[in-house]
Amino acid sequence: MFLHTHPYPPFIPENATKLIVGTLPPPRFTTKELKPNDVHFCYGSRDGQLWPILDRIFTIGLVYENTDVAISQRKDFLTNNNIGICDIVASATRKKIDASDIGMEDVVLRDLISVLEKYPKVTTLLFTGGNSKNGPEYFFRRYLKQYGISLTNISSEVPRIHEVILPKSLRKIKTVSLIAPSGAANRAVGSLQKYKEMKLKYPSKTTIDFRVEQYKKHF
């Protein structure tokens, strides 16, 4: 059994208004066996699509390599745009060592409510995945049960939008369940009516283009 621990603490600038919330990076980031072009930072997998999507939206000019420069670029972008990263999973066990969310067992969650109370300017959680089993929204819903609170639906269109009121400060937090920035989610993208409509109108556009348009509205 492999103990998959999150290799990175939350990265939250003091003035953050949005938090990106996922689960765990691929196991190689925990074992520090990075591949060429991986970046030793949150969402740094060379196969991941979050940073390429943000690079297209904000024209950051990111480099994709295992260097301090690549890490600094990402931290500077987050700080300058008041965006933090706080994945909800602290650790999990795996029978098979891979990056699938569904393979996580004995999941330990981070105390996200305490994090939100500590950073009072945060108003939005951007989930990098939805309510399918072991996705970030799924875990957040499970986590909220210990406080006796739940998400209130605001919009059922993809990406789904919900709202939660923090138990201590009574502050309202909006959650947006973005399509996961992974190749594994491409099949789900392909089944969406809006994606099919985009392809009919613009045949050359891809699932990445679809995500760029979706993410742009919420970042």
Beta strands, then each sheet from edge to edge (+ up, - down):
strand 1: 2-5
strand 2: 18-21
strand 3: 83-85
strand 4: 89-94
strand 5: 105-109
strand 6: 124-127
strand 7: 152-155
strand 8: 160-165
strand 9: 172-177
sheet 1: 1+ 4- 5+
sheet 2: 3+ 2+ 6+ 9+ 8- 7+
end
